[in-house]
């Protein structure tokens, strides 16, 4: 037996055995995207209907070619397009129907609002999404300070003198807090973040692809290339629009600093783990060791990138910026910056009396970052990558269909 549902004029038919149906938090056939503010969805559908008739912006980014593959838009379609959008703003400045025109077409601002709401829609567990959206920076700060206080209390309870003692040599960090306790606490926080993000992406994918298509190596490769280059942030080649109508690549550059800085720090942590468990080498490591080199370069990137993106948010043209939800956006960037700052300070002062307090503060910030990853701006990169994979799959299907039609046309001629 198959079931049919109609939403926003689009009819979808699927099997109750579809793994995306009835297995996501017990919501059954409910469209997760429909839980997003209906006003933002209705406005997005209105805008896409106008844009689909005009098609002037089809060369600017991936959003408009993806839009042209549809004649009607479900909630999942609109969330897909919103997360495929990189917010470059080019379509707003190029649009002949932008304000003050009566059509009031403002795709970047509407998609920014819908994108932010989609993070809460797909959040897991759902009970936490509203809390983090309203108090992002406060929640992250409280989490960081709480863990820092726990570490300080832990050390003070065992050996108060160790907190301000000069520690040096292998295992200096673990004289303050045992490696097993440290690994258990932060390993659990990291695993929780991965599971929560994974559940959210699963729900998102099920909404944007009701036909159950599976990613191919070709689609994954194309999505990784587009994501790595931030190709859709170039406004069709001229750059991103920020505080005025003069495009530039600053926002793209700050994104690169942030993204690759994060990857380098992740690589540093991975190498440190391999050093500890495979080579028996205990932290802290010398300046010429890979964990320190990669962590230092990545840490510098995570100072420049988040600071630049935070500054860009405040300078950006209010006409295209959605400012209703800045809590977790700011929290994520602030926590990345604080993680890098405390980590670099710990590296520089690890053989001084300040090491104990800096270690506690750094561990607290890292814990706060892990706990807020699934509920803030970090997930936009994950959902955007999923949207890029979906777009690559659609392009494959379209190209395959065009290739099949060509011999038929030749035969008819």
C-alpha positions as CSV (number, residue, x, y, z in Angstrom):
1,X,0.0,0.0,0.0
2,X,1.2,3.5,-0.8
3,X,0.2,6.8,0.6
4,X,-0.2,10.1,-1.1
5,X,0.1,13.6,0.4
6,X,-0.4,17.0,-1.2
7,X,1.4,20.0,0.2
8,X,1.8,23.5,-1.4
9,X,0.3,22.1,-4.6
10,X,2.9,19.3,-4.9
11,X,1.7,15.7,-4.7
12,X,4.1,13.2,-3.2
13,X,3.6,9.4,-3.2
14,X,5.7,7.2,-1.1
15,X,5.6,3.8,0.7
16,X,5.0,3.4,4.4
17,X,8.1,1.2,4.4
18,X,10.2,4.2,3.4
19,X,12.9,4.5,6.1
20,X,12.4,8.2,6.2
21,X,8.7,7.8,7.1
22,X,7.5,7.2,10.6
23,X,10.9,6.6,12.1
24,X,12.0,10.2,13.0
25,X,11.1,10.9,16.6
26,X,7.7,9.3,16.2
27,X,6.4,12.0,13.9
28,X,4.9,9.6,11.4
29,X,4.1,11.2,8.0
30,X,4.4,14.8,9.3
31,X,6.5,17.0,7.1
32,X,9.2,18.4,9.4
33,X,9.6,21.5,7.2
34,X,5.9,22.3,7.8
35,X,6.6,22.9,11.4
36,X,8.7,25.9,10.5
37,X,6.9,29.2,10.7
38,X,4.1,29.0,8.1
39,X,4.6,32.7,7.2
40,X,8.2,32.2,6.2
41,X,7.2,29.1,4.1
42,X,4.3,30.9,2.4
43,X,6.6,33.8,1.6
44,X,9.3,31.5,0.2
45,X,6.7,29.8,-2.0
46,X,5.5,33.2,-3.3
47,X,9.0,34.3,-4.1
48,X,10.0,31.1,-5.8
49,X,6.8,31.3,-7.9
50,X,7.8,34.8,-9.1
51,X,11.4,33.8,-9.6
52,X,10.4,30.7,-11.6
53,X,8.5,32.9,-14.0
54,X,11.3,35.5,-14.4
55,X,14.5,33.4,-14.3
56,X,16.8,36.4,-14.7
57,X,19.1,35.2,-11.8
58,X,19.6,31.6,-13.0
59,X,23.3,32.1,-13.6
60,X,24.1,33.5,-10.1
61,X,24.2,30.3,-8.0
62,X,22.8,26.8,-7.7
63,X,19.5,27.9,-6.1
64,X,17.8,29.1,-9.3
65,X,18.7,26.1,-11.5
66,X,17.4,23.9,-8.7
67,X,14.3,26.0,-8.5
68,X,13.7,25.6,-12.2
69,X,13.5,21.8,-11.9
70,X,10.2,22.3,-9.9
71,X,6.8,23.6,-10.8
72,X,5.5,23.4,-7.2
73,X,7.2,23.6,-3.8
74,X,6.7,21.4,-0.8
75,X,8.1,22.5,2.6
76,X,11.0,20.2,2.1
77,X,11.8,21.8,-1.3
78,X,11.8,25.2,0.3
79,X,14.1,24.2,3.1
80,X,16.3,22.5,0.5
81,X,16.6,25.7,-1.5
82,X,17.1,27.9,1.6
83,X,20.0,25.7,2.7
84,X,21.4,25.6,-0.8
85,X,21.5,29.5,-0.7
86,X,24.8,30.9,0.5
87,X,23.4,34.3,1.2
88,X,25.7,36.2,-1.3
89,X,22.9,38.8,-1.9
90,X,23.5,39.1,-5.6
91,X,19.9,38.2,-6.6
92,X,18.6,41.0,-4.4
93,X,20.7,43.7,-6.1
94,X,20.1,42.3,-9.6
95,X,16.3,41.8,-9.1
96,X,14.0,44.2,-11.0
97,X,11.2,43.2,-8.5
98,X,13.1,43.9,-5.3
99,X,11.8,46.6,-2.9
100,X,10.4,49.2,-3.4
101,X,8.6,47.2,-6.2
102,X,5.2,46.0,-5.2
103,X,6.3,42.4,-5.6
104,X,8.7,42.9,-2.7
105,X,11.1,40.1,-3.8
106,X,13.9,39.6,-1.3
107,X,15.1,36.1,-1.5
108,X,18.3,36.4,0.6
109,X,16.4,37.7,3.7
110,X,13.6,35.2,3.4
111,X,15.9,32.3,2.9
112,X,18.1,33.4,5.8
113,X,15.0,33.4,8.0
114,X,13.8,30.0,6.7
115,X,17.3,28.6,7.0
116,X,17.6,29.6,10.7
117,X,14.2,28.2,11.4
118,X,15.1,24.9,9.7
119,X,17.9,24.4,12.1
120,X,15.3,24.4,15.0
121,X,12.9,22.3,12.9
122,X,15.4,19.4,12.4
123,X,17.2,19.8,15.8
124,X,17.5,16.6,17.9
125,X,16.3,16.3,20.6
126,X,13.7,18.8,19.6
127,X,13.1,20.0,23.2
128,X,16.5,21.8,23.2
129,X,16.2,23.8,20.0
130,X,14.1,26.6,21.4
131,X,16.3,27.1,24.4
132,X,19.5,27.4,22.4
133,X,17.8,29.7,19.8
134,X,16.8,32.2,22.5
135,X,19.9,32.1,24.7
136,X,22.7,30.9,22.5
137,X,25.6,32.9,23.8
138,X,24.4,32.7,27.4
139,X,24.0,28.9,27.3
140,X,27.4,28.4,25.7
141,X,29.1,30.7,28.2
142,X,27.4,29.0,31.2
143,X,28.4,25.6,29.9
144,X,32.0,26.7,29.4
145,X,32.3,28.4,32.8
146,X,30.6,25.4,34.6
147,X,33.1,23.0,33.2
148,X,35.9,25.3,34.0
149,X,34.7,25.6,37.6
150,X,34.3,21.8,37.7
151,X,38.0,21.3,36.6
152,X,39.2,23.9,39.1
153,X,37.2,22.3,41.9
154,X,38.4,18.9,40.9
155,X,42.0,20.0,41.0
156,X,41.5,22.0,44.2
157,X,39.9,19.0,45.9
158,X,42.8,16.7,45.1
159,X,45.8,19.0,45.3
160,X,45.1,22.8,45.7
161,X,48.8,23.6,45.2
162,X,48.9,21.9,41.8
163,X,46.5,24.5,40.3
164,X,49.2,27.2,40.4
165,X,52.3,25.1,40.3
166,X,54.6,25.2,37.4
167,X,54.1,21.9,35.5
168,X,56.4,20.7,32.7
169,X,57.4,17.6,30.8
170,X,55.3,14.8,29.5
171,X,51.9,14.3,31.2
172,X,51.9,17.8,32.7
173,X,48.2,18.4,31.8
174,X,47.2,15.1,33.4
175,X,48.7,16.0,36.7
176,X,45.8,18.4,37.0
177,X,43.1,16.0,35.6
178,X,43.6,12.4,34.8
179,X,43.6,11.5,31.1
180,X,40.8,8.9,31.6
181,X,38.5,11.5,33.2
182,X,39.3,14.1,30.6
183,X,38.8,11.6,27.7
184,X,35.5,10.3,29.2
185,X,33.9,13.8,29.7
186,X,34.9,15.3,26.3
187,X,34.6,12.1,24.4
188,X,31.0,11.8,25.6
189,X,30.2,15.5,24.6
190,X,31.7,15.0,21.2
191,X,29.8,11.7,20.5
192,X,26.6,13.4,21.7
193,X,27.2,16.3,19.2
194,X,27.9,13.9,16.3
195,X,24.7,11.8,17.1
196,X,22.5,14.9,17.4
197,X,23.8,16.4,14.2
198,X,23.5,13.1,12.4
199,X,19.8,12.7,13.5
200,X,19.1,16.2,12.3
201,X,20.7,15.7,8.9
202,X,18.8,12.4,8.5
203,X,15.5,14.3,9.0
204,X,16.6,17.1,6.7
205,X,17.6,14.6,3.9
206,X,14.3,12.7,4.3
207,X,12.4,16.0,3.8
208,X,14.3,17.3,0.8
209,X,14.4,13.9,-1.0
210,X,11.2,12.0,-0.6
211,X,12.1,9.6,-3.4
212,X,14.9,8.0,-1.4
213,X,17.8,8.8,-3.8
214,X,21.2,7.6,-2.6
215,X,24.2,9.9,-3.0
216,X,26.8,8.7,-5.6
217,X,30.5,9.1,-5.6
218,X,30.2,11.7,-8.3
219,X,27.6,13.7,-6.4
220,X,29.7,13.6,-3.2
221,X,32.8,14.6,-5.1
222,X,31.0,17.6,-6.8
223,X,29.5,18.7,-3.5
224,X,32.9,18.5,-1.7
225,X,34.5,20.6,-4.5
226,X,31.7,23.2,-4.3
227,X,31.8,23.3,-0.5
228,X,35.6,23.5,-0.4
229,X,35.7,26.4,-2.8
230,X,32.5,28.1,-1.6
231,X,31.7,28.4,-5.2
232,X,28.1,29.6,-4.6
233,X,29.3,32.5,-2.5
234,X,30.7,34.3,-5.5
235,X,27.5,36.0,-6.7
236,X,27.9,34.6,-10.2
237,X,31.6,35.5,-10.3
238,X,31.6,39.1,-9.0
239,X,31.7,38.3,-5.3
240,X,29.5,38.6,-2.2
241,X,27.4,41.7,-1.4
242,X,28.0,42.9,2.2
243,X,27.5,46.4,3.5
244,X,26.7,48.0,0.1
245,X,26.3,47.3,-3.6
246,X,30.0,46.8,-4.2
247,X,30.7,43.1,-4.1
248,X,33.9,41.6,-2.6
249,X,35.3,38.3,-1.4
250,X,36.0,39.2,2.2
251,X,33.1,37.0,3.5
252,X,34.3,34.1,1.4
253,X,37.9,34.6,2.7
254,X,36.7,34.6,6.4
255,X,34.7,31.5,5.8
256,X,37.8,29.8,4.4
257,X,39.9,30.8,7.4
258,X,37.2,29.4,9.7
259,X,36.5,26.2,7.8
260,X,40.1,25.2,7.2
261,X,41.2,26.4,10.6
262,X,38.6,24.1,12.2
263,X,39.8,21.2,10.0
264,X,43.4,21.8,11.0
265,X,42.5,21.8,14.7
266,X,40.5,18.6,14.2
267,X,43.5,17.1,12.5
268,X,45.8,18.2,15.4
269,X,43.5,16.5,17.9
270,X,43.4,13.4,15.7
271,X,47.2,13.2,15.5
272,X,47.5,13.9,19.3
273,X,45.1,10.9,19.9
274,X,47.3,8.7,17.6
275,X,50.4,9.9,19.4
276,X,48.9,9.0,22.8
277,X,47.3,5.6,22.0
278,X,49.5,4.3,19.2
279,X,52.9,5.8,19.9
280,X,52.7,6.1,23.7
281,X,53.7,9.7,23.6
282,X,51.9,11.9,26.2
283,X,51.0,15.5,25.8
284,X,52.1,18.3,25.9
285,X,54.1,18.0,22.8
286,X,57.1,19.9,21.5
287,X,56.6,22.8,19.1
288,X,57.9,20.8,16.1
289,X,55.4,17.9,16.6
290,X,52.4,17.7,14.2
291,X,49.7,18.3,16.8
292,X,51.3,21.6,17.8
293,X,52.1,22.8,14.3
294,X,48.6,21.9,12.9
295,X,46.9,23.3,16.0
296,X,48.8,26.6,15.9
297,X,48.1,27.2,12.2
298,X,44.4,26.2,12.7
299,X,44.2,28.3,15.8
300,X,45.3,31.4,14.0
301,X,42.7,30.7,11.3
302,X,40.1,30.4,14.0
303,X,41.0,33.8,15.3
304,X,40.9,35.6,12.0
305,X,37.9,33.8,10.5
306,X,35.3,34.1,13.3
307,X,36.4,37.7,14.1
308,X,36.0,38.7,10.5
309,X,32.6,37.0,10.2
310,X,31.4,38.6,13.4
311,X,32.4,42.0,12.1
312,X,30.8,41.3,8.7
313,X,27.5,40.4,10.4
314,X,27.3,43.9,12.1
315,X,28.3,45.7,8.9
316,X,26.0,43.8,6.5
317,X,23.2,45.6,4.7
318,X,20.1,45.3,6.8
319,X,18.0,44.8,3.7
320,X,19.3,41.3,3.1
321,X,20.3,40.3,6.7
322,X,17.9,38.3,8.9
323,X,18.7,39.5,12.4
324,X,15.9,37.9,14.4
325,X,18.1,35.0,15.3
326,X,21.7,35.9,16.0
327,X,22.0,34.1,19.4
328,X,23.5,30.8,18.3
329,X,25.2,32.3,15.2
330,X,27.1,34.7,17.4
331,X,27.6,31.9,20.1
332,X,29.2,29.6,17.6
333,X,31.6,32.1,16.2
334,X,32.4,33.5,19.7
335,X,33.0,29.9,21.0
336,X,35.3,29.1,18.1
337,X,37.3,32.3,18.8
338,X,37.4,31.6,22.5
339,X,38.5,28.0,21.9
340,X,41.4,29.2,19.7
341,X,42.4,32.1,22.0
342,X,42.5,29.9,25.2
343,X,44.3,27.1,23.3
344,X,47.0,29.4,21.9
345,X,47.4,31.0,25.3
346,X,47.7,27.6,26.9
347,X,50.4,26.7,24.4
348,X,52.4,29.8,25.1
349,X,52.1,29.7,28.9
350,X,52.0,25.9,29.5
351,X,55.2,26.0,31.5
352,X,54.2,28.8,33.8
353,X,52.0,29.1,36.9
354,X,49.1,30.2,34.7
355,X,48.8,26.8,33.0
356,X,46.3,25.3,35.5
357,X,43.7,28.1,35.2
358,X,44.2,28.3,31.4
359,X,43.7,24.5,31.0
360,X,40.5,24.6,33.1
361,X,39.2,27.6,31.0
362,X,40.2,26.0,27.7
363,X,38.5,22.7,28.6
364,X,35.4,24.5,29.6
365,X,35.2,26.4,26.3
366,X,35.8,23.2,24.3
367,X,33.0,21.5,26.2
368,X,30.6,24.4,25.6
369,X,31.5,24.4,21.9
370,X,30.8,20.6,21.6
371,X,27.4,20.9,23.4
372,X,26.2,23.8,21.2
373,X,27.4,22.4,17.8
374,X,24.1,20.7,17.0
375,X,22.0,23.8,17.8
376,X,23.8,26.7,16.2
377,X,25.5,28.0,13.0
378,X,27.8,24.9,12.8
379,X,24.9,22.9,11.3
380,X,24.4,25.3,8.5
381,X,27.6,23.9,6.9
382,X,26.4,20.3,7.3
383,X,22.9,21.0,5.9
384,X,24.4,23.1,3.1
385,X,26.6,20.2,2.2
386,X,23.6,17.8,2.1
387,X,21.8,20.4,-0.1
388,X,24.8,20.5,-2.4
389,X,24.8,16.7,-2.7
390,X,21.1,16.8,-3.5
391,X,21.7,19.4,-6.2
392,X,24.5,17.3,-7.7
393,X,22.2,14.3,-7.8
394,X,19.5,16.4,-9.5
395,X,22.0,17.6,-12.1
396,X,23.0,14.0,-12.8
397,X,19.4,13.0,-13.3
398,X,18.7,15.9,-15.5
399,X,21.8,15.3,-17.6
400,X,21.0,11.6,-17.9
401,X,17.5,12.4,-19.1
402,X,18.8,15.0,-21.6
403,X,21.2,12.4,-22.9
404,X,18.4,9.8,-23.3
405,X,16.2,12.4,-25.2
406,X,18.9,13.3,-27.7
407,X,19.0,10.0,-29.7
408,X,15.2,9.9,-29.7
409,X,15.1,13.5,-31.2
410,X,17.7,12.5,-33.8
411,X,15.7,9.4,-34.8
412,X,12.5,11.4,-35.1
413,X,14.3,13.9,-37.4
